[in-house]
Every structure is written in structure tokens, then in C-alpha cells.
Amino acid sequence: MAALSSSSMCLRDSTCQLPRSVSTNYYKRRSAKWRSPQAAVIPNLHLPMRSFEVKNRTSPEDIKSLRLITAIKTPYLPDGRFDLEAYDVLVNMQIVNGAEGVIVGGTTGEGQLMSWDEHIMLIGHTVNCFGGSIKVIGNTGSNSTREAIHATEQGFAVGMHAALHINPYYGKTSVEGLISHFDTVLPMGPAIIYNVPSRTGQDIPPRVIHTVAQSPNLAGVKECEGNDRVEQYTEKGIVVWSGNDDQCHDARWNHGATGVISVTNNLVPGLMQKLMFEGKDPALNSKLLPLIDWLFKEPNPIALNTALVQLGVVRPVFRLPYVPLPLPKRVEFVNLVKSIGRENFVGEKDVQVLDDDDFILVGRY
């Protein structure tokens, strides 16, 4: 009762106030200058799945030296599940023909159509089967920082050598938000940042890259904004891989790029290896440009998926919303194969046009 009486008196007494220190601090907070959210990011030291044994298998320097990295295709069984037998053949053909790294579950590998369980399983499978012969770079980036953290710690836990991180797309953030996002995931292990504004709707400005390049875990940048941007970074000592197959020859030999992260390499790995390893070769580059142009007439990986089916190295199965190229485009590919030489393409079967009814489209998988 005494407590209640005291409260009642306080409510009636207009002089009853909060302690001066609380009131003063409140107004100080109201008038304080706003700081970037970067200052509030919690360090990753507490993450339970961090493993120095796993992360230290590969240093960022090992990733920086890679000249030819393949954005590998993910093939499917008729019910939409992964066709691991065909996948293993594809990866092995890359190794035999000189590829030094693979991006697993990237846009080309249709990571956007995978559950995270599928995604991490495929990274782990690739490491288990091929990790001693080729660097495995898992696409564990996300437009959600929380998801990127979770997927990246799982990717490193199953043995991937590096992560590929994209900037948050669709729900875009500010420049300060980009820096905070990358600063949060980079401490987890070696990483490549991927700039592809045509897909994300937002360019990663050089200021962001120059800021996060202070992290020892940044291996480099996959850059799709052209060779002027490539040279802007390489002049500052930042490692860059061209993200545009049609520009990779000039990026490598004229603008300082270390190499390319390539889609075309799925089809003609021997020729792409020559393009990246053996010096300037404008004749070979010109020979490949019609094929590269054909590959990107429709959004990637539609043409690549169609081509690999026509070459007989994967089953004719598409996870929707991707569908095969129409008949005239398939005929065009047959002619391209003949022009470049069937012996330069993956697989051993004759290239075929195929009928529309030969393809299987899977919506539930």
C-alpha cells in the first residue's frame, strides 16, 4: 500500500520527474549525428561453423592466380533432380582441358532455381570429387545478408575454396549498405565479388570495391561493366576476372585482367584455355565471337542448356522458367559447330537439331 500511495503521489505531483541524467541522455541521443550502420555490424567471431582448418586450405592468393574459371552448368534428370553422373562428366572435361576453377550454383548453374540444401550439397559433392584438381568456388551470395552468412559458412564447412558474392539485388541498398554487406561476409574466407548490373539492377561503384579491398580475404572482382572498369581496378592492384566472354580476350591481354569467369568454356574449353593462356590471338577471338554472340541472344543459361543437349552431353531437361531455344536457333548452333569444328566442342556425339517434343520442362522439382 505504501508503494501504491507513493506512486499516486508521484502522479499527482507535477514536480515528480525522471532523473536528470536519463532526461539529458535522451536528448543527447535525439540530437546526435547519424552514423553509418557499418559501425553497428556484429563481428563474425561467434559463428559456430567457422573452421580454420577448412578455411586455411586455400588462401586468397591461390584464387587470385586463376586464369580460367568456368561457370559450370547443372544438368538434370527427367524428374528435375540433379544428374550428378552428367555433372561429373562436365566438370572432368573442364579439368582435362585446363580450367583452373569452377563456379558452382552460379547463374549459369541455376543456383537461383535451387534450394539451399541442393546448393550446399552440390558444392560439397564437387569438392569431394574434384577439389584436389580444381578450385571450387561456391555461389553463396544473396540479397539477404543473413542468408549470405548462413550459406557461406555452410559452403566453407563442406570444403569450398572460395565464395562468390553478389550485391543485394531487387531490394537494393545504399552504397553504405553495400560496404556493410560485403564487410560482413568477407571475414568468413576467400571471396570474389560479382558485379553484374544487368541482372541486379545496381552497379557496384568503384568506391565500394576500393573500400572492401582492404580485406585480406577479397580475392578479386568478376566485372561485367566493361574493360574500362577492369583497367580502373587492375591499375590499383585489384585482381579482376572479365565476366563478359566477348570482351575477355582484350580484358586479359590489353587491360590487365587475370582471366575470365566463362560461360563459353562449358562448350569449347580447349579453345578458351588457349585464349587465356597463350597470349594475344585476335584470330581465335574472332572465330569464337559468333558462338559467344549466339550464347547471349537470350538470357543465360538458356542457350548454353540448349547447346549442351544438342551436343548430347546432358539430358534434354529444363527446370522452368527456362525453356529451350526455338528450332531456327538450334539450326544456327549446328552450323556454328560445323564452322568452328566439332572436335573443339565437349562430348563425342554428333550435334543434333532435335525436335521440340524432345525436351522435358519441369515445374515441380
Salt bridges, closest charged atoms under 4 A:
GLU61 OE2 - LYS64 NZ 3.13
ASP79 OD2 - ARG81 NE 2.65
ASP83 OD2 - ARG315 NE 2.96
ASP88 OD1 - HIS125 NE2 2.71
GLU100 OE2 - ARG67 NH2 2.89
GLU110 OE2 - LYS73 NZ 3.96
GLU118 OE2 - ARG319 NH2 2.82
GLU153 OE2 - HIS150 ND1 3.52
GLU176 OE2 - ARG207 NH2 3.94
ASP203 OD2 - ARG229 NH2 2.76
GLU223 OE1 - ARG229 NH1 4.00
GLU231 OE1 - HIS255 ND1 2.70
ASP250 OD1 - HIS249 ND1 3.09
ASP293 OD2 - LYS297 NZ 3.60
GLU332 OE1 - LYS329 NZ 3.50
ASP356 OD1 - ARG330 NH2 2.73
